[in-house]
Amino acid sequence: MKQQLYEFQKLSSDDARFQPCIRELWQAFKQHIKDEEEQDLVLLEDNLERDKTEQIGKSFQRTKHFVPTHSHPSAPDKPPFETAVGLLAAPVDKLMDLFKKFPKD
């Protein structure tokens, strides 16, 4: 999935590979979302008190500011290196996002 996202990020909306690539990514995401909503989140909510759930949600919202916004398939995927590289990549990604053109169609 990381590699697919990385390749997709390089495509422009008028590239012939754009539509098939986004369809393929969306199918994989739909399954991932379904699994999380029907299994993972249900287990969490069943085992956490409401105030703890709200606390974790607030923490997650803060954490989103410090994670990369682009796929980095060659980056480490195990702590502590994943965290360190993510903290370095996040500001660069966010800066790139400011100058990236959004598809018009």
Secondary structure, DSSP 8 states (H G I E B T S, - for coil): -HHHHHHHHT--TTSTTHHHHHHHHHHHHHHHHHHIIIIIHHHHHHHS-HHHHHHHHHHHHHHGGGS-SS--TTS--STTHHHHHHHHHHHHHHHHHHH------
